[in-house]
Amino acid sequence: MRISVETSSGMPITRQVAAQIRAQCASGVIKPGERLPSVRALATDLSVNQNTILRVYERLTAEGLLERRHGDGTFVADRVPSGQMKAQRQRLREEIARVAELAKTLGVDAEEVHQLLDQEMK
């Protein structure tokens, strides 16, 4: 699992981390049943407060995407809640629309946007 946070983005860290975990679950990068890093380990890796990661895990557990097993860790749910994948794809479309609008405003052509996206997907 690869997570990064951008402290200067204006988006709360909890939203950044949750969105990245959702996206990685939806894309299959993180598989059903896979164990996620402990709250402490992920917080240390990202240099954030443990409570930040705890809130993310709690939120995603409430959504049904994760399962927390007392004493064993946090895992991706074996079954993704119905509509979860569809909702994630819709969220992706919305984000792409925002990026496209920003690119137009900045005068960035589609080819450069594709190159930037390809770079980020690696």
Secondary structure as UniProt FT lines:
FT   TURN            7..8
FT   HELIX           13..27
FT   TURN            32..33
FT   HELIX           39..46
FT   HELIX           50..62
FT   TURN            63..64
FT   STRAND          66..69
FT   TURN            70..72
FT   STRAND          73..76
FT   TURN            82..83
FT   HELIX           84..106
FT   HELIX           110..121
//
